């Protein structure tokens, strides 16, 4: 999926949690997150980023954009499910 399609789905209002890749075609995950955050000011969608790029620069950019969770690839399914459950329990 590319960033444009992810944005379209995210803006549909049908989802409470989004799992995005930091590196996508068209919009990267940080740009996508910034666009979603501008749209969901009052009731923000929870967003988890997945990436193989765990540099401090990437982590800082995600934090500044308002990420709710961050997981390194390869992703452990149990860890991902725990992260989603933790975000949706609040």
KOLMAR-943390 format. One record per atom (N, C-alpha, C, O): residue in one letter; x negated, y negated, z negated. Coordinates in steps of 0.02 Angstrom, whole numbers, padded with zeros to 5 digits, always signed. Each point is the difference from the previous one (the first is absolute). Layout:
AXYZ ...
END
This chain:
X-00043+00058+00000 X+00043-00058+00000 X-00045-00062+00000 X-00053-00001-00032 X+00074-00050+00068 X-00038-00061-00001 X+00029-00050-00049 X+00055+00010-00026 X-00091-00064+00013 X+00020-00049-00049 X+00066-00034+00017 X+00038-00018-00045 X-00024+00009+00109 X+00063-00032+00020 X+00060+00042-00019 X+00049-00025-00026 X-00054+00090+00040 X+00055+00046-00018 X+00007+00005-00076 X+00055+00003-00027 X-00111-00001-00008 X+00002+00002-00074 X+00033-00063-00028 X+00039+00005-00047 X-00053-00062+00077 X+00031-00063-00023 X+00075+00003+00013 X+00040-00019-00044 X-00021+00042+00102 X+00071+00007+00017 X+00036+00043-00051 X+00054-00018-00024 X-00083+00076+00008 X+00031+00045-00049 X+00001-00032-00070 X+00049+00005-00036 X-00104-00038+00018 X-00004-00031-00066 X+00050-00056-00008 X+00027-00009-00055 X-00014-00028+00107 X+00048-00056-00004 X+00072+00023+00005 X+00046-00040-00011 X-00035+00103+00026 X+00069+00025+00005 X+00036-00001-00067 X+00062+00001-00002 X-00099-00003-00053 X+00031+00000-00066 X+00021+00068-00024 X+00031+00005-00054 X-00046+00047+00091 X+00022+00068-00018 X-00048+00035-00047 X+00017+00054-00026 X-00076-00082+00015 X-00051+00037-00037 X-00021-00038-00063 X-00002-00061-00002 X-00012+00099-00050 X-00022-00028-00064 X-00076+00007-00008 X-00031-00038-00038 X+00002+00087+00073 X-00072+00012-00004 X-00026+00010+00071 X+00031+00034+00041 X-00087-00065-00027 X-00034+00009+00065 X-00070+00027-00013 X-00034-00023-00046 X+00013+00070+00087 X-00068+00026-00003 X-00032-00020+00066 X+00021+00023+00053 X-00071-00066-00057 X-00030-00027+00061 X-00074+00019+00005 X-00033+00013-00051 X+00009-00012+00111 X-00071+00011+00012 X-00031-00069+00007 X+00030-00045+00030 X-00089+00036-00056 X-00033-00065+00006 X-00018-00014+00073 X+00002-00058+00022 X-00020+00109+00016 X-00020-00009+00070 X+00053+00028+00046 X+00008+00061+00006 X+00030-00106+00027 X+00052+00019+00047 X-00007-00043+00062 X-00030-00054-00003 X+00056+00077+00060 X+00001-00043+00059 X+00048-00060-00009 X+00047+00005-00039 X-00059-00058+00072 X+00038-00062+00002 X-00008-00042-00063 X-00031-00053+00002 X+00057+00076-00058 X-00011-00034-00064 X-00036+00049-00045 X+00018+00059-00002 X-00068-00083-00034 X-00030+00046-00048 X+00043+00000-00063 X+00047-00040-00006 X-00061+00085-00040 X+00041+00007-00060 X+00002-00062-00043 X+00051-00013-00033 X-00104-00026+00032 X-00001-00061-00040 X+00046-00052+00031 X+00038-00033-00036 X-00040+00025+00101 X+00045-00046+00034 X+00073+00022-00010 X+00044-00041-00013 X-00032+00106+00020 X+00067+00026-00010 X+00025-00014-00071 X+00056-00022-00009 X-00098+00034-00039 X+00018-00012-00070 X+00016-00074-00011 X+00049-00016-00035 X-00088-00029+00063 X+00013-00072-00007 X+00068-00018+00030 X+00037-00040-00030 X-00021+00068+00087 X+00065-00014+00032 X+00058+00027-00041 X+00051-00033-00007 X-00060+00094-00020 X+00053+00028-00042 X+00009-00040-00064 X+00057-00011-00022 X-00111-00012-00007 X+00005-00039-00062 X+00035-00067+00012 X+00036-00023-00044 X-00047-00007+00101 X+00036-00062+00015 X+00074+00012+00006 X+00040-00044-00017 X-00020+00102+00041 X+00070+00016+00010 X+00034+00020-00065 X+00058-00019-00012 X-00092+00057-00029 X+00030+00026-00062 X-00026-00038-00060 X-00035+00028-00042 X+00052-00090+00038 X-00024-00042-00055 X+00035+00017-00065 X-00033+00007-00052 X+00098+00000+00053 X+00038+00011-00061 X+00001+00073-00022 X-00004+00015-00060 X+00008+00031+00107 X+00002+00071-00015 X-00052+00036+00042 X+00018+00032+00050 X-00080-00037-00069 X-00053+00027+00043 X+00002+00076+00006 X+00012+00036-00048 X-00024-00014+00109 X-00009+00071+00013 X-00067+00021-00030 X-00048-00037+00003 X+00046+00096-00032 X-00063+00027-00026 X-00040+00026+00059 X+00027+00033+00044 X-00092-00048-00043 X-00042+00019+00056 X-00063+00034-00025 X-00036-00027-00043 X+00022+00086+00071 X-00061+00037-00015 X-00042+00002+00063 X+00026+00016+00054 X-00089-00033-00059 X-00045+00001+00057 X-00044+00062-00002 X-00024+00020-00052 X+00015+00010+00110 X-00045+00056+00009 X-00057-00022+00045 X+00011-00034+00050 X-00072+00052-00067 X-00056-00019+00042 X-00061+00043-00014 X-00007+00030-00053 X-00037-00028+00101 X-00065+00031-00009 X-00052-00054-00016 X-00058+00016-00013 X+00079-00079+00014 X-00043-00057-00012 X+00011-00025-00071 X+00045-00041-00012 X-00085+00064-00035 X+00009-00019-00069 X-00046-00056-00023 X-00015-00006-00059 X-00007-00035+00107 X-00046-00054-00018 X+00035-00050-00046 X+00061-00005+00000 X-00101-00030-00038 X+00028-00050-00045 X+00037-00055+00039 X+00050-00027-00023 X-00075+00011+00082 X+00032-00051+00042 X+00071+00022+00019 X+00046-00040-00003 X-00038+00102+00022 X+00067+00026+00017 X+00044+00002-00061 X+00059-00020+00004 X-00085+00043-00059 X+00040+00002-00062 X+00022-00070-00022 X+00057-00010-00021 X-00102-00038+00026 X+00016-00069-00018 X+00053-00029+00046 X+00046-00034-00022 X-00051+00048+00088 X+00049-00025+00048 X+00068+00030-00013 X+00051-00034+00004 X-00048+00099-00020 X+00063+00032-00016 X+00030-00029-00064 X+00060-00012-00003 X-00102+00002-00047 X+00025-00028-00064 X+00027-00070+00011 X+00053-00017-00026 X-00088-00023+00065 X+00022-00068+00014 X+00066-00001+00039 X+00041-00045-00010 X-00032+00094+00053 X+00061+00005+00040 X+00059+00027-00040 X+00058-00005+00022 X-00072+00035-00081 X+00054+00023-00043 X+00014+00074+00002 X+00057+00022-00007 X-00109+00019+00016 X+00009+00072+00003 X+00021+00027-00068 X-00020-00027-00052 X+00060+00080+00052 X+00022+00031-00063 X-00042+00061-00017 X-00004+00020-00059 X-00026+00011+00109 X-00040+00060-00011 X-00048+00010+00057 X+00011-00024+00056 X-00065+00061-00069 X-00053+00009+00049 X-00027+00070-00009 X-00017+00021-00055 X+00013+00017+00110 X-00028+00067-00003 X-00050+00009+00057 X+00010-00025+00056 X-00064+00060-00072 X-00051+00014+00050 X+00018+00063+00039 X+00028+00048-00028 X-00045-00048+00093 X+00006+00060+00041 X-00061+00044-00010 X-00054-00026-00012 X+00060+00091+00016 X+00063+00036+00010 X+00042-00005-00064 X-00025+00004-00055 X+00089-00011+00065 X+00047-00010-00055 X+00021+00066-00030 X+00017+00047+00036 X-00020-00043-00101 X+00026+00057-00037 X+00075-00009-00007 X+00023-00050-00029 X+00016+00097+00054 X+00073-00006+00000 X+00028-00009-00070 X+00046-00040-00010 X-00073+00076-00038 X+00024-00006-00069 X-00012-00071-00026 X+00044-00029-00033 X-00102+00002+00047 X-00015-00068-00022 X+00046-00051+00034 X+00023-00048-00032 X-00009+00058+00096 X+00045-00045+00036 X+00070+00003-00030 X+00031-00052-00012 X-00006+00111+00000 X+00067+00008-00030 X+00003-00032-00069 X+00050-00032-00018 X-00102+00041-00022 X-00002-00032-00066 X+00001-00076+00005 X+00033-00033-00039 X-00069+00006+00088 X-00002-00072+00010 X+00069-00026+00020 X+00023-00051-00026 X+00011+00086+00072 X+00067-00020+00022 X+00049+00005-00059 X+00039-00046-00011 X-00042+00100-00026 X+00045+00009-00057 X-00012-00055-00052 X+00048-00026-00029 X-00110+00008+00018 X-00016-00053-00048 X+00028-00067+00022 X+00022-00040-00042 X-00023+00027+00106 X+00025-00064+00025 X+00076-00003+00002 X+00029-00053-00009 X+00003+00110+00019 X+00072+00000+00005 X+00034+00009-00068 X+00061-00009-00006 X-00099+00027-00044 X+00028+00009-00068 X+00012-00067-00034 X+00037-00004-00049 X-00067-00049+00075 X+00007-00065-00033 X+00058-00039+00028 X+00013-00056-00022 
END
